[in-house]
């Protein structure tokens, strides 16, 4: 049995409606961050290149990384299930 990683605050870290989109890649549904989320992340990354981030911004960046890791995990599981590897 597969166990998803714990992500207790996932709902709270995705307050934007439409934050996640589903894209079909070779007939397999893949979860991806929306353009709005990618733009927010890019703003934080751009700022990080020129100025130190405030603690809240550091936390925001960390949450984006966690969400990306979680979506990558879910996508691998879905792909493996649909390809009969699990």
C-alpha positions, 0 to 999 in steps of 0.5 A, a space after each residue: 500500500 502506498 502512503 502519501 507524504 503528510 502535507 497537513 497545511 496543503 489546503 492552507 498553502 493553496 488559497 488561490 482558486 485554480 492554483 493547480 491545473 491538470 494537463 494531459 501528457 501522453 494521455 496521463 493526467 499531470 498536476 501542475 501549478 497554475 500560471 498564477 502560482 508560477 508568477 507568484 513564485 517567480 516574484 519571490 525568486 526574483 526578489 531573492 536575487 537582489 534582496 534578502 527575503 523577509 521571514 514570511 517570504 522565506 516561508 512562502 518559498 519553502 511552501 512552494 518547494 513542498 507543494 512542488 515536491 508533493 505534486 511530483 510525488 503524486 504525478 509519479 504515483 499516477 503515472 506508475 499506476 496508469 502504466 501498470 508499474 505498481 
